[in-house]
Amino acid sequence: MRLFFCVLILLLPAALRAACTGTDLRTTLPAEGLARIEARAAAAPFAEGNHWIARRGARTVHVIGTLHISDPRMEGITAGLAPVVRQADLLLMEASPADKAAFEDELGRTPSLMLITEGPTLIDRLPPQEWESLAAKARQHGVRPWMAAKMRPWFLALSMAVPPCVLRQKDFKNGLDQRLAAEAEQAGVPIRSLEDPMAVIRMMDGDPLEEQVRQLRAFTALLGGGEDAFSTTAEAYFDEQPLQALYLSEQEFLHSDALTAQERQELWTDAMQELLDQRNQAWIPVIEAAAGNRIVVAAGALHLPGENGVLNLLQQQGYTLERAPF
């Protein structure tokens, strides 16, 4: 699991502006603190931009950073990107619609992936005060405590990662990736997955249950960010500055009182390696093996920038990179 909880809001990001009233936390930072965040983000390779074009020989790869949850601003963005998708030979997504449906079906057939099916539930695994606090947060997210107690920690975290103000919107799952997939399907453009969705679940559920419970306490400490955390991520995304939200989240976690300082640092480092770096590196051979010379890659915006970001990794494969309109 490796701090999956603590970065989940950044990998499944963004609130609906019309439904949520959170504050962009970047606007509340002292000038010096904001300058540090901005400078650190700016120092990373390909720090800015949600749409880049990678070219090598006859091949062109459009790399688009997405949000997985809807926002009204996506309508104009989708309209601008639709011609790119419709003219492509292939759309690569983290999980294609077909693979996502198969994945959800497998989860439904295998409850042990999501639920504690043997031994004590979370009620008995957590101290009473911690459980009551967690149960109260579960209620706020529409999860009944008796059900929350049976959930494996990674699944409970996922269930509470999105603020209730977002969940109330009937189309909240209609993020940019799903909108681009709809454009591809209408144009008859094939859609393939960058990875096996089940592999991500195996990674999140990889630690022993007791270790997941221990990390759940760290996640619980971060749940207070709520709408503010989502609004910060959304605004950073539409500013095409996703690293700023990530670094702010990191700063808040490392200065929290969840676990020890060393454990917090180790968990954050592991999370970045497993949820971002390793997945990005595994995607490059998939992109390289894709059929056709006009490829579109649509993945969460945090996968694009940084030393181990998709853009820098493509550059290392001999592609030239150009930022494109978004």
C-alpha positions as CSV (number, residue, x, y, z in Angstrom):
1,M,0.0,0.0,0.0
2,R,2.9,2.3,0.7
3,L,1.1,5.6,1.5
4,F,-1.4,5.0,-1.3
5,F,-3.8,6.8,1.1
6,C,-1.7,9.9,1.3
7,V,-1.4,10.6,-2.4
8,L,-4.8,9.2,-3.5
9,I,-6.4,12.6,-3.8
10,L,-3.6,13.6,-6.2
11,L,-3.9,10.5,-8.4
12,L,-7.7,10.6,-8.5
13,P,-7.9,14.4,-8.4
14,A,-10.2,17.4,-8.7
15,A,-13.4,18.7,-7.3
16,L,-16.3,20.0,-9.3
17,R,-16.0,23.8,-8.9
18,A,-19.8,24.3,-8.9
19,A,-20.4,21.7,-6.1
20,C,-17.5,22.3,-3.7
21,T,-16.4,25.4,-1.9
22,G,-12.9,24.5,-0.9
23,T,-10.0,26.9,-0.9
24,D,-6.9,26.7,-3.1
25,L,-4.4,26.3,-0.3
26,R,-1.7,27.9,-2.4
27,T,-3.5,31.2,-1.9
28,T,-3.2,30.9,1.9
29,L,0.6,30.3,1.9
30,P,2.9,33.1,3.1
31,A,4.8,34.6,0.1
32,E,8.0,32.8,1.1
33,G,6.3,29.4,1.4
34,L,4.6,29.7,-2.0
35,A,7.9,30.8,-3.6
36,R,9.6,27.7,-2.3
37,I,6.8,25.4,-3.7
38,E,6.9,27.2,-7.0
39,A,10.7,27.1,-7.3
40,R,10.9,23.4,-6.4
41,A,8.2,22.6,-9.0
42,A,9.8,24.7,-11.7
43,A,13.2,22.9,-11.2
44,A,11.6,19.6,-12.3
45,P,11.8,18.5,-16.0
46,F,8.7,19.3,-17.9
47,A,7.1,20.9,-14.8
48,E,4.4,22.8,-16.6
49,G,1.9,21.7,-19.2
50,N,-0.9,19.2,-19.6
51,H,-0.4,18.6,-23.3
52,W,2.9,17.8,-25.0
53,I,3.8,16.4,-28.3
54,A,6.7,13.9,-28.6
55,R,8.2,13.3,-32.1
56,R,10.7,10.8,-33.3
57,G,11.0,10.2,-37.0
58,A,7.6,9.5,-38.5
59,R,6.1,8.9,-35.1
60,T,4.1,11.5,-33.1
61,V,2.9,10.9,-29.6
62,H,0.5,13.3,-27.9
63,V,0.8,13.1,-24.1
64,I,-2.2,14.5,-22.3
65,G,-2.4,14.9,-18.5
66,T,-5.9,14.2,-17.3
67,L,-8.2,14.4,-14.2
68,H,-10.2,11.4,-13.4
69,I,-13.1,13.3,-12.0
70,S,-15.3,15.8,-13.8
71,D,-15.2,19.6,-13.8
72,P,-17.2,22.0,-16.0
73,R,-14.0,23.4,-17.4
74,M,-13.3,20.1,-19.2
75,E,-15.9,20.8,-21.8
76,G,-13.8,23.3,-23.6
77,I,-10.6,21.3,-23.1
78,T,-12.3,18.2,-24.6
79,A,-13.5,20.2,-27.6
80,G,-9.9,21.4,-28.2
81,L,-8.4,18.0,-27.9
82,A,-11.1,16.0,-29.8
83,P,-9.4,16.5,-33.3
84,V,-6.2,15.1,-31.9
85,V,-7.9,12.0,-30.6
86,R,-10.1,11.5,-33.6
87,Q,-7.1,11.5,-36.0
88,A,-5.1,9.1,-33.9
89,D,-4.2,5.5,-34.7
90,L,-4.5,4.6,-31.1
91,L,-5.5,6.0,-27.7
92,L,-3.6,4.6,-24.7
93,M,-5.2,5.1,-21.2
94,E,-4.3,3.9,-17.8
95,A,-7.3,1.6,-18.2
96,S,-9.3,1.3,-21.3
97,P,-13.1,1.2,-21.0
98,A,-13.2,-2.5,-21.8
99,D,-10.4,-3.4,-19.3
100,K,-12.0,-1.1,-16.7
101,A,-15.3,-3.0,-17.0
102,A,-13.5,-6.4,-16.8
103,F,-11.6,-5.2,-13.7
104,E,-14.8,-4.0,-12.0
105,D,-16.4,-7.3,-12.8
106,E,-13.5,-9.2,-11.3
107,L,-13.6,-7.1,-8.1
108,G,-17.3,-7.9,-7.8
109,R,-16.6,-11.7,-8.1
110,T,-13.7,-11.6,-5.6
111,P,-14.9,-9.8,-2.4
112,S,-11.7,-10.7,-0.6
113,L,-9.9,-8.1,-2.7
114,M,-12.0,-5.4,-1.1
115,L,-13.2,-6.8,2.2
116,I,-11.8,-8.4,5.3
117,T,-13.3,-11.8,4.9
118,E,-11.4,-13.5,7.7
119,G,-10.5,-12.5,11.3
120,P,-11.3,-9.3,13.2
121,T,-12.8,-6.3,11.4
122,L,-11.4,-2.8,11.7
123,I,-13.5,-2.2,14.8
124,D,-11.3,-4.7,16.7
125,R,-8.1,-3.8,15.0
126,L,-8.2,-0.1,15.9
127,P,-8.2,1.5,19.3
128,P,-11.8,2.6,20.2
129,Q,-11.1,6.3,19.8
130,E,-9.5,5.9,16.5
131,W,-12.3,3.7,15.2
132,E,-15.0,6.2,16.3
133,S,-13.2,9.0,14.5
134,L,-12.9,6.8,11.4
135,A,-16.5,5.8,11.6
136,A,-17.6,9.4,11.8
137,K,-15.6,10.2,8.6
138,A,-17.1,7.2,6.9
139,R,-20.6,8.4,7.7
140,Q,-19.8,11.8,6.1
141,H,-18.8,10.0,2.9
142,G,-22.0,7.9,2.8
143,V,-20.3,4.7,4.1
144,R,-22.1,3.0,6.9
145,P,-19.7,2.2,9.8
146,W,-20.6,-1.5,9.9
147,M,-19.6,-1.7,6.2
148,A,-16.5,0.4,6.7
149,A,-15.4,-2.0,9.4
150,K,-15.3,-4.8,6.9
151,M,-13.4,-3.0,4.2
152,R,-9.8,-3.6,3.5
153,P,-7.9,-0.4,4.4
154,W,-7.0,0.5,0.7
155,F,-10.6,0.1,-0.3
156,L,-11.9,2.2,2.6
157,A,-9.4,4.8,1.7
158,L,-10.6,4.9,-1.9
159,S,-14.2,5.1,-0.7
160,M,-13.4,8.2,1.4
161,A,-10.9,9.9,-0.9
162,V,-13.4,12.0,-2.8
163,P,-15.3,14.7,-0.8
164,P,-19.1,14.2,-0.5
165,C,-19.7,17.5,-2.4
166,V,-18.2,15.7,-5.5
167,L,-20.0,12.4,-4.9
168,R,-23.3,14.2,-5.0
169,Q,-22.8,15.0,-8.7
170,K,-24.3,12.2,-10.9
171,D,-21.5,12.6,-13.5
172,F,-18.5,13.0,-11.2
173,K,-16.6,10.1,-12.8
174,N,-16.8,11.7,-16.2
175,G,-13.2,13.0,-16.1
176,L,-11.0,14.1,-19.0
177,D,-9.8,10.5,-19.7
178,Q,-13.4,9.3,-20.1
179,R,-14.3,12.2,-22.3
180,L,-11.4,11.5,-24.6
181,A,-12.3,7.8,-24.7
182,A,-15.8,8.7,-25.8
183,E,-14.3,10.8,-28.6
184,A,-12.1,7.9,-29.7
185,E,-15.0,5.4,-29.6
186,Q,-17.2,7.7,-31.8
187,A,-14.3,8.0,-34.3
188,G,-13.5,4.3,-34.3
189,V,-10.1,4.8,-32.8
190,P,-8.8,1.7,-30.9
191,I,-8.3,2.2,-27.1
192,R,-5.7,0.1,-25.2
193,S,-4.6,0.1,-21.6
194,L,-1.1,1.2,-20.4
195,E,-1.3,-1.3,-17.6
196,D,-3.3,-4.1,-16.0
197,P,-5.7,-2.4,-13.6
198,M,-5.5,-5.4,-11.3
199,A,-1.8,-4.9,-10.9
200,V,-2.4,-1.5,-9.3
201,I,-4.8,-3.2,-6.8
202,R,-2.2,-5.8,-6.0
203,M,0.3,-3.1,-5.3
204,M,-2.1,-1.2,-3.0
205,D,-3.1,-4.4,-1.2
206,G,0.4,-5.8,-1.1
207,D,1.3,-5.1,2.5
208,P,0.0,-7.4,5.3
209,L,-3.3,-6.3,6.7
210,E,-1.8,-5.2,10.0
211,E,0.6,-2.9,8.2
212,Q,-2.3,-1.5,6.1
213,V,-4.2,-0.7,9.3
214,R,-1.2,1.1,10.7
215,Q,-0.9,3.2,7.6
216,L,-4.6,3.8,7.7
217,R,-3.9,6.0,10.8
218,A,-1.7,8.2,8.7
219,F,-4.4,8.5,6.1
220,T,-7.0,9.4,8.7
221,A,-4.7,12.3,9.8
222,L,-4.9,13.7,6.2
223,L,-8.6,13.4,5.7
224,G,-9.1,16.8,7.2
225,G,-7.9,18.4,4.0
226,G,-11.2,17.5,2.3
227,E,-12.6,20.1,-0.1
228,D,-9.5,22.3,0.3
229,A,-7.2,19.5,-0.8
230,F,-9.4,18.8,-3.8
231,S,-9.7,22.4,-4.8
232,T,-6.0,22.9,-4.6
233,T,-5.4,20.0,-6.9
234,A,-8.0,21.1,-9.3
235,E,-6.7,24.7,-9.5
236,A,-3.1,23.5,-9.9
237,Y,-4.2,21.2,-12.7
238,F,-6.0,23.9,-14.6
239,D,-3.0,26.2,-14.1
240,E,-1.1,23.3,-15.7
241,Q,1.1,23.1,-12.5
242,P,0.3,19.7,-11.0
243,L,3.5,19.4,-9.1
244,Q,2.7,22.4,-7.0
245,A,-0.3,20.5,-5.4
246,L,1.8,17.4,-5.0
247,Y,4.6,19.3,-3.2
248,L,2.2,21.1,-0.9
249,S,0.6,17.7,0.0
250,E,4.0,16.3,0.7
251,Q,4.9,19.2,2.9
252,E,1.8,18.9,4.9
253,F,2.2,15.1,5.4
254,L,5.9,15.3,6.4
255,H,5.0,17.9,9.0
256,S,2.0,16.0,10.4
257,D,2.1,13.8,13.5
258,A,1.1,10.6,11.7
259,L,3.7,7.9,12.6
260,T,7.3,9.0,13.1
261,A,9.2,11.5,11.0
262,Q,11.4,8.7,9.5
263,E,8.3,6.6,8.7
264,R,6.6,9.5,7.1
265,Q,9.5,10.1,4.8
266,E,9.9,6.5,4.0
267,L,6.2,6.1,3.2
268,W,6.2,9.2,1.0
269,T,9.3,8.0,-0.9
270,D,7.9,4.6,-1.4
271,A,4.6,6.0,-2.7
272,M,6.3,8.2,-5.3
273,Q,8.3,5.2,-6.5
274,E,5.5,2.8,-6.7
275,L,2.5,4.9,-7.7
276,L,4.4,7.2,-10.1
277,D,8.0,6.3,-11.0
278,Q,7.7,2.5,-11.5
279,R,4.4,2.8,-13.4
280,N,5.8,5.5,-15.7
281,Q,8.8,3.4,-16.5
282,A,6.6,0.3,-17.2
283,W,4.5,2.4,-19.6
284,I,7.3,3.4,-21.9
285,P,7.7,-0.1,-23.5
286,V,3.9,-0.2,-24.0
287,I,4.0,3.2,-25.8
288,E,7.0,2.1,-27.9
289,A,5.2,-1.1,-28.9
290,A,2.0,0.6,-29.9
291,A,0.9,0.2,-33.5
292,G,0.7,3.3,-35.7
293,N,2.5,6.6,-35.9
294,R,-0.1,8.8,-34.4
295,I,-0.5,7.9,-30.7
296,V,-2.4,9.6,-27.9
297,V,-1.4,8.9,-24.3
298,A,-3.9,10.1,-21.7
299,A,-2.9,9.6,-18.1
300,G,-3.2,11.4,-14.8
301,A,-1.4,14.7,-14.9
302,L,1.1,13.8,-12.2
303,H,2.5,11.1,-14.5
304,L,3.9,13.7,-16.9
305,P,6.5,15.8,-15.1
306,G,9.7,15.0,-13.2
307,E,12.9,13.0,-13.7
308,N,10.9,9.8,-13.9
309,G,7.9,11.4,-15.6
310,V,6.6,10.0,-18.9
311,L,7.8,13.1,-20.8
312,N,11.4,12.9,-19.6
313,L,11.4,9.2,-20.2
314,L,10.3,9.7,-23.7
315,Q,13.0,12.2,-24.3
316,Q,15.5,9.7,-23.1
317,Q,14.1,7.4,-25.9
318,G,15.1,9.9,-28.5
319,Y,11.9,11.9,-28.8
320,T,11.8,15.7,-29.1
321,L,9.2,17.3,-26.9
322,E,7.1,20.4,-27.6
323,R,4.4,21.8,-25.4
324,A,1.1,22.1,-27.1
325,P,-2.2,24.0,-26.4
326,F,-4.5,22.6,-23.8
